[in-house]
Amino acid sequence: MMILMSKKQVESILEELRPAILADGGNVHLVDITAEGVVQVRFEGECLRCPSRDMTLRSGIETTLRNRLHNITGVEEVQN
């Protein structure tokens, strides 16, 4: 039950971050949250070719999620 609630919270935070990502021609989607609290996301569009993708993942998405949701232990990109 806590994971389902966390998914809604993660989606809400991603919605707040999404406009900046969309402005650069990319997008990010929640794939899953592991039992260990790792948020798995998938990038799309220009994000796939962006040299700053890892910085967006760590400094933007992961930092924001971990600051707001203390049960999140990390964020990782998944492909496909």
N, CA, C and O atoms as a MOPAC input file, in Angstrom:
PM7 MOZYME 1SCF
protein

 N      0.81900 1    -1.19400 1     0.00000 1
 C      0.00000 1     0.00000 1     0.00000 1
 C      0.86500 1     1.26000 1     0.00000 1
 O      0.53000 1     2.22600 1    -0.68600 1
 N      1.96800 1     1.27400 1     0.75200 1
 C      2.84300 1     2.44000 1     0.79500 1
 C      3.45800 1     2.71600 1    -0.57700 1
 O      3.62300 1     3.87400 1    -0.96100 1
 N      3.79600 1     1.66100 1    -1.31400 1
 C      4.37200 1     1.83500 1    -2.64500 1
 C      3.36200 1     2.52900 1    -3.55800 1
 O      3.73900 1     3.43400 1    -4.30200 1
 N      2.08500 1     2.12700 1    -3.52100 1
 C      1.07900 1     2.76400 1    -4.36500 1
 C      0.95900 1     4.24500 1    -4.04700 1
 O      0.86900 1     5.07700 1    -4.95000 1
 N      0.95700 1     4.56900 1    -2.76500 1
 C      0.88900 1     5.96500 1    -2.38100 1
 C      2.13300 1     6.69800 1    -2.87200 1
 O      2.02900 1     7.82700 1    -3.35300 1
 N      3.28800 1     6.09000 1    -2.76200 1
 C      4.52300 1     6.70200 1    -3.21500 1
 C      4.50600 1     6.92500 1    -4.71900 1
 O      5.02900 1     7.93300 1    -5.19500 1
 N      3.91600 1     6.00300 1    -5.48200 1
 C      3.83300 1     6.18200 1    -6.93400 1
 C      3.05300 1     7.44400 1    -7.27600 1
 O      3.44600 1     8.20200 1    -8.16200 1
 N      1.94900 1     7.66600 1    -6.57300 1
 C      1.16800 1     8.88000 1    -6.80700 1
 C      1.98900 1    10.11600 1    -6.46500 1
 O      1.95800 1    11.11100 1    -7.18900 1
 N      2.71000 1    10.05000 1    -5.37700 1
 C      3.53600 1    11.17500 1    -4.96400 1
 C      4.66500 1    11.41600 1    -5.96200 1
 O      4.95300 1    12.56000 1    -6.31500 1
 N      5.29900 1    10.34700 1    -6.41200 1
 C      6.38100 1    10.47500 1    -7.39500 1
 C      5.83700 1    11.06200 1    -8.69200 1
 O      6.44500 1    11.96600 1    -9.26600 1
 N      4.70100 1    10.55900 1    -9.15500 1
 C      4.08300 1    11.09300 1   -10.37700 1
 C      3.79700 1    12.58000 1   -10.24600 1
 O      4.01900 1    13.34700 1   -11.18300 1
 N      3.30800 1    12.98100 1    -9.09200 1
 C      2.99200 1    14.38800 1    -8.86000 1
 C      4.24900 1    15.25900 1    -8.94600 1
 O      4.21900 1    16.34000 1    -9.53400 1
 N      5.33100 1    14.79500 1    -8.36900 1
 C      6.59200 1    15.53700 1    -8.41400 1
 C      7.14400 1    15.56300 1    -9.83100 1
 O      7.64100 1    16.59600 1   -10.28000 1
 N      7.06500 1    14.43800 1   -10.54500 1
 C      7.52700 1    14.41200 1   -11.93600 1
 C      6.71800 1    15.38800 1   -12.79000 1
 O      7.26100 1    16.01100 1   -13.70200 1
 N      5.43000 1    15.52100 1   -12.50000 1
 C      4.58300 1    16.48000 1   -13.22300 1
 C      5.08900 1    17.90300 1   -13.02600 1
 O      5.04000 1    18.71600 1   -13.94900 1
 N      5.57000 1    18.20100 1   -11.83600 1
 C      6.11500 1    19.52500 1   -11.56400 1
 C      7.42000 1    19.76300 1   -12.31800 1
 O      7.69100 1    20.87800 1   -12.76200 1
 N      8.22500 1    18.71900 1   -12.46000 1
 C      9.52500 1    18.83000 1   -13.13500 1
 C      9.40900 1    18.74300 1   -14.65500 1
 O     10.26500 1    19.24900 1   -15.38000 1
 N      8.35500 1    18.10500 1   -15.12400 1
 C      8.19300 1    17.79900 1   -16.54600 1
 C      8.23500 1    19.01100 1   -17.48100 1
 O      8.84200 1    18.90700 1   -18.54600 1
 N      7.62100 1    20.16100 1   -17.14200 1
 C      7.65100 1    21.28000 1   -18.09000 1
 C      9.05900 1    21.69100 1   -18.53200 1
 O      9.27100 1    22.01100 1   -19.70100 1
 N     10.00200 1    21.68400 1   -17.62200 1
 C     11.38300 1    22.04100 1   -17.98300 1
 C     11.98400 1    21.00100 1   -18.92200 1
 O     12.73100 1    21.34700 1   -19.83600 1
 N     11.66500 1    19.74800 1   -18.70200 1
 C     12.18500 1    18.67100 1   -19.55400 1
 C     11.52400 1    18.73800 1   -20.92700 1
 O     12.19100 1    18.58700 1   -21.95100 1
 N     10.21600 1    18.96500 1   -20.94800 1
 C      9.49200 1    19.09400 1   -22.21500 1
 C      9.99000 1    20.29100 1   -23.02000 1
 O     10.04700 1    20.23000 1   -24.24800 1
 N     10.34900 1    21.37300 1   -22.34000 1
 C     10.83900 1    22.57700 1   -23.01700 1
 C     12.11700 1    22.29700 1   -23.80400 1
 O     12.41200 1    22.97700 1   -24.78700 1
 N     12.86700 1    21.29400 1   -23.36700 1
 C     14.09400 1    20.90900 1   -24.06600 1
 C     13.86400 1    19.76800 1   -25.05100 1
 O     14.81900 1    19.22500 1   -25.60600 1
 N     12.60800 1    19.40200 1   -25.26900 1
 C     12.28700 1    18.37400 1   -26.25600 1
 C     12.30900 1    16.95100 1   -25.74500 1
 O     12.26800 1    16.01000 1   -26.53700 1
 N     12.37200 1    16.77600 1   -24.43800 1
 C     12.40900 1    15.43300 1   -23.87300 1
 C     11.19200 1    15.16100 1   -23.00900 1
 O     10.23300 1    15.93200 1   -22.98400 1
 N     11.25700 1    14.05000 1   -22.30600 1
 C     10.20700 1    13.68500 1   -21.36300 1
 C     10.75800 1    12.61400 1   -20.43500 1
 O     11.75300 1    11.96100 1   -20.74900 1
 N     10.11000 1    12.43900 1   -19.30000 1
 C     10.49600 1    11.41400 1   -18.33400 1
 C      9.22400 1    10.75900 1   -17.82000 1
 O      8.22000 1    11.43000 1   -17.57900 1
 N      9.27500 1     9.44400 1   -17.65500 1
 C      8.12200 1     8.68000 1   -17.17900 1
 C      8.53900 1     7.76000 1   -16.04200 1
 O      9.62800 1     7.18600 1   -16.05500 1
 N      7.66500 1     7.63300 1   -15.07300 1
 C      7.87500 1     6.68600 1   -13.98700 1
 C      7.63700 1     5.28100 1   -14.51700 1
 O      6.60300 1     5.00900 1   -15.12700 1
 N      8.59700 1     4.38700 1   -14.28300 1
 C      8.45200 1     2.99000 1   -14.67300 1
 C      7.99200 1     2.17300 1   -13.46400 1
 O      7.03100 1     1.40900 1   -13.55300 1
 N      8.68200 1     2.33900 1   -12.33900 1
 C      8.35200 1     1.55300 1   -11.15200 1
 C      9.09700 1     2.12600 1    -9.94900 1
 O      9.96800 1     2.98600 1   -10.08700 1
 N      8.73800 1     1.63500 1    -8.78100 1
 C      9.48100 1     1.89800 1    -7.55700 1
 C      9.78600 1     0.53000 1    -6.96300 1
 O      8.87500 1    -0.25800 1    -6.70800 1
 N     11.06100 1     0.24900 1    -6.74400 1
 C     11.44600 1    -1.05700 1    -6.21500 1
 C     11.10100 1    -1.15200 1    -4.73600 1
 O     10.81500 1    -0.14800 1    -4.08500 1
 N     11.13200 1    -2.36600 1    -4.22200 1
 C     10.87700 1    -2.59900 1    -2.79600 1
 C     11.90600 1    -1.87600 1    -1.92900 1
 O     11.63700 1    -1.57100 1    -0.76700 1
 N     13.08400 1    -1.60200 1    -2.49400 1
 C     14.15200 1    -0.90700 1    -1.76800 1
 C     13.99300 1     0.60400 1    -1.82100 1
 O     14.78500 1     1.32700 1    -1.21700 1
 N     12.97900 1     1.09600 1    -2.53500 1
 C     12.74200 1     2.52800 1    -2.61300 1
 C     13.45300 1     3.23800 1    -3.74900 1
 O     13.58500 1     4.46200 1    -3.73000 1
 N     13.91400 1     2.48100 1    -4.74100 1
 C     14.57500 1     3.08000 1    -5.90600 1
 C     13.51600 1     3.37900 1    -6.97000 1
 O     12.77700 1     2.49100 1    -7.39600 1
 N     13.46000 1     4.63000 1    -7.38200 1
 C     12.53500 1     5.05300 1    -8.42700 1
 C     13.18600 1     4.77700 1    -9.77900 1
 O     14.31400 1     5.20100 1   -10.03100 1
 N     12.47800 1     4.07200 1   -10.63400 1
 C     12.97400 1     3.77600 1   -11.97800 1
 C     12.22000 1     4.64300 1   -12.97100 1
 O     10.99000 1     4.64800 1   -13.00200 1
 N     12.97900 1     5.38500 1   -13.78900 1
 C     12.37900 1     6.27000 1   -14.77500 1
 C     12.91600 1     5.96400 1   -16.16600 1
 O     13.98700 1     5.37800 1   -16.32600 1
 N     12.15100 1     6.37300 1   -17.15700 1
 C     12.55500 1     6.21300 1   -18.55900 1
 C     12.50700 1     7.58800 1   -19.21600 1
 O     11.50400 1     8.29600 1   -19.13000 1
 N     13.59800 1     7.95200 1   -19.86800 1
 C     13.65500 1     9.19800 1   -20.62500 1
 C     13.20000 1     8.94700 1   -22.04700 1
 O     13.31000 1     7.83900 1   -22.57200 1
 N     12.67800 1    10.02200 1   -22.66800 1
 C     12.24500 1     9.95000 1   -24.06800 1
 C     12.70100 1    11.19800 1   -24.80500 1
 O     13.14500 1    12.17100 1   -24.19500 1
 N     12.58700 1    11.15400 1   -26.11900 1
 C     12.85800 1    12.31600 1   -26.95600 1
 C     14.30300 1    12.75900 1   -26.89400 1
 O     15.21900 1    11.93700 1   -26.90100 1
 N     14.50100 1    14.06700 1   -26.83400 1
 C     15.84400 1    14.63900 1   -26.84100 1
 C     16.67000 1    14.21500 1   -25.63500 1
 O     17.89900 1    14.25800 1   -25.68600 1
 N     16.02500 1    13.81100 1   -24.56500 1
 C     16.76200 1    13.35100 1   -23.37900 1
 C     17.69200 1    12.18500 1   -23.72100 1
 O     18.75600 1    12.03600 1   -23.12000 1
 N     17.29000 1    11.37200 1   -24.67800 1
 C     18.08100 1    10.19000 1   -25.02500 1
 C     19.42700 1    10.56000 1   -25.63100 1
 O     20.37300 1     9.77500 1   -25.56200 1
 N     19.52400 1    11.75100 1   -26.22900 1
 C     20.76600 1    12.19900 1   -26.85800 1
 C     21.46500 1    13.29100 1   -26.05900 1
 O     22.53400 1    13.76100 1   -26.44600 1
 N     20.86600 1    13.69000 1   -24.95200 1
 C     21.36800 1    14.84000 1   -24.19500 1
 C     22.58100 1    14.47200 1   -23.34200 1
 O     22.52400 1    13.51900 1   -22.56400 1
 N     23.68100 1    15.22100 1   -23.48200 1
 C     24.85700 1    14.93900 1   -22.65600 1
 C     24.64300 1    15.28800 1   -21.17600 1
 O     25.41900 1    14.85900 1   -20.32100 1
 N     23.60200 1    16.05700 1   -20.87400 1
 C     23.30700 1    16.43500 1   -19.48300 1
 C     22.26800 1    15.53600 1   -18.83300 1
 O     21.77600 1    15.83900 1   -17.74700 1
 N     21.93300 1    14.43800 1   -19.48700 1
 C     20.88800 1    13.53900 1   -18.97900 1
 C     21.19500 1    13.05100 1   -17.56500 1
 O     20.30300 1    13.02600 1   -16.71600 1
 N     22.43300 1    12.66500 1   -17.30300 1
 C     22.76700 1    12.16400 1   -15.97000 1
 C     22.65600 1    13.27300 1   -14.92900 1
 O     22.25100 1    13.01800 1   -13.79500 1
 N     23.01200 1    14.49800 1   -15.30400 1
 C     22.88100 1    15.62000 1   -14.37600 1
 C     21.40400 1    15.88600 1   -14.07800 1
 O     21.03800 1    16.16100 1   -12.93500 1
 N     20.56200 1    15.80400 1   -15.10200 1
 C     19.12200 1    15.97000 1   -14.89600 1
 C     18.60200 1    14.89400 1   -13.96000 1
 O     17.80200 1    15.16900 1   -13.06500 1
 N     19.05900 1    13.66700 1   -14.17100 1
 C     18.62100 1    12.54200 1   -13.33800 1
 C     19.05000 1    12.73900 1   -11.88800 1
 O     18.22900 1    12.60700 1   -10.98100 1
 N     20.31000 1    13.05100 1   -11.65800 1
 C     20.84800 1    13.13900 1   -10.29000 1
 C     20.50100 1    14.46200 1    -9.60200 1
 O     19.92200 1    14.47500 1    -8.51600 1
 N     20.86000 1    15.56400 1   -10.24400 1
 C     20.71300 1    16.87300 1    -9.60000 1
 C     19.28300 1    17.39500 1    -9.62000 1
 O     18.87900 1    18.14800 1    -8.73400 1
 N     18.53000 1    17.00200 1   -10.61400 1
 C     17.15100 1    17.47100 1   -10.71400 1
 C     16.15700 1    16.50500 1   -10.12300 1
 O     15.53700 1    16.78300 1    -9.09600 1
 N     16.00800 1    15.37400 1   -10.76800 1
 C     14.96300 1    14.41700 1   -10.39200 1
 C     15.25300 1    13.74300 1    -9.05300 1
 O     14.41500 1    13.76700 1    -8.15100 1
 N     16.44200 1    13.14100 1    -8.91900 1
 C     16.74100 1    12.40200 1    -7.68900 1
 C     16.78000 1    13.32500 1    -6.46600 1
 O     16.22100 1    12.99100 1    -5.42100 1
 N     17.42500 1    14.46500 1    -6.59100 1
 C     17.51000 1    15.38700 1    -5.45400 1
 C     16.12300 1    15.84400 1    -5.01500 1
 O     15.82700 1    15.86800 1    -3.82100 1
 N     15.27900 1    16.20300 1    -5.96500 1
 C     13.93100 1    16.65900 1    -5.63100 1
 C     13.12700 1    15.54900 1    -4.96900 1
 O     12.48200 1    15.77500 1    -3.94500 1
 N     13.16000 1    14.34900 1    -5.54900 1
 C     12.39100 1    13.23900 1    -4.97900 1
 C     12.86500 1    12.88100 1    -3.57400 1
 O     12.05300 1    12.67400 1    -2.67300 1
 N     14.17500 1    12.81000 1    -3.39200 1
 C     14.70500 1    12.41100 1    -2.08100 1
 C     14.45600 1    13.48000 1    -1.01700 1
 O     14.26900 1    13.15500 1     0.15600 1
 N     14.45200 1    14.74800 1    -1.42000 1
 C     14.16800 1    15.82200 1    -0.45900 1
 C     12.71800 1    15.80900 1    -0.01600 1
 O     12.41000 1    16.16400 1     1.12200 1
 N     11.83200 1    15.40400 1    -0.90300 1
 C     10.39600 1    15.44400 1    -0.58400 1
 C      9.84500 1    14.12600 1    -0.07400 1
 O      8.90800 1    14.11000 1     0.72500 1
 N     10.41500 1    13.02700 1    -0.52800 1
 C      9.92600 1    11.69100 1    -0.13300 1
 C     11.07200 1    10.92800 1     0.50900 1
 O     11.93800 1    10.39900 1    -0.18800 1
 N     11.08100 1    10.87200 1     1.79400 1
 C     12.22100 1    10.32100 1     2.51100 1
 C     12.36300 1     8.80500 1     2.39600 1
 O     13.39900 1     8.25200 1     2.76300 1
 N     11.33000 1     8.13000 1     1.89000 1
 C     11.44500 1     6.67500 1     1.69100 1
 C     12.08400 1     6.33900 1     0.34200 1
 O     12.29600 1     5.16400 1     0.04200 1
 N     12.39500 1     7.35000 1    -0.47600 1
 C     13.07300 1     7.12500 1    -1.75300 1
 C     14.56900 1     7.03700 1    -1.50100 1
 O     15.16000 1     7.95100 1    -0.92500 1
 N     15.18300 1     5.94200 1    -1.92800 1
 C     16.60900 1     5.73600 1    -1.68600 1
 C     17.47200 1     6.10200 1    -2.88400 1
 O     18.68600 1     6.25300 1    -2.74500 1
 N     16.87200 1     6.24600 1    -4.04600 1
 C     17.64900 1     6.60700 1    -5.22800 1
 C     16.75700 1     6.62600 1    -6.45200 1
 O     15.57700 1     6.27900 1    -6.39300 1
 N     17.34700 1     7.03900 1    -7.56100 1
 C     16.64600 1     7.07100 1    -8.84600 1
 C     17.57700 1     6.47000 1    -9.88100 1
 O     18.77300 1     6.76000 1    -9.90100 1
 N     17.01700 1     5.62900 1   -10.74200 1
 C     17.82800 1     5.05800 1   -11.81800 1
 C     17.06300 1     5.08700 1   -13.12800 1
 O     15.83800 1     4.97500 1   -13.16500 1
 N     17.82600 1     5.23900 1   -14.19900 1
 C     17.23300 1     5.22300 1   -15.53600 1
 C     17.14900 1     3.78800 1   -16.02900 1
 O     18.10200 1     3.02100 1   -15.89200 1
 N     16.02900 1     3.43500 1   -16.59200 1
 C     15.89600 1     2.13600 1   -17.22800 1
 C     15.67100 1     2.37100 1   -18.71300 1
 O     15.07100 1     3.37100 1   -19.10700 1
 N     16.14500 1     1.46700 1   -19.51800 1
 C     16.00300 1     1.56400 1   -20.96200 1
 C     15.01300 1     0.50300 1   -21.40400 1
 O     15.04400 1    -0.63600 1   -20.93800 1
 N     14.14300 1     0.89800 1   -22.30500 1
 C     13.08700 1     0.00000 1   -22.84400 1
 C     12.10900 1    -0.40000 1   -21.82000 1
 O     11.17300 1    -1.14400 1   -22.11600 1

